[in-house]
């Protein structure tokens, strides 16, 4: 961290900016196929990714496989990486999605309560996982605020007010098809903003 005579909160901002700069530098090196960059990213984030997965799965072997898959995918897609949020948000989203995808493909292993009370599981997890989750939600909230006015209004009535498409259509005096179009557009923009190859169903799950 750079020493300054500025107040403590300014030092914190400098530290955060420095960390983010180092991450983006590593991403650029990764895109240039530098294996050392992948190793540095792995050493920096593998533990919090593992803990994020373990908080949901409670299976050491499965969690290790999931983290391994995330890094294999990161390397395989290195030249086409489009990380829209921070690197740690990208890795966190990738990890949680791999958990989601794992149980989607192995439904006989899943239990009804697997993702129940997801927020509570995050709140009782380690501080770093909570921070990554909060940063990701903050990123998605910021993206929602950039949606076109009508699209944002429809999305918020659907996701925050929990209104049905029919109720939204009646309230705004528009067709249900138009409502569906606005919601699909919002979800597509949210999905693309993550820079991670996730499904629309996962976005629904993550923001429920």
Helices and strands as residue ranges (DSSP letters): H 8-31, H 35-57, H 60-76, G 78-80, H 87-105, G 107-109, H 118-123, H 127-145, H 149-159, H 165-172, H 176-194, H 200-206
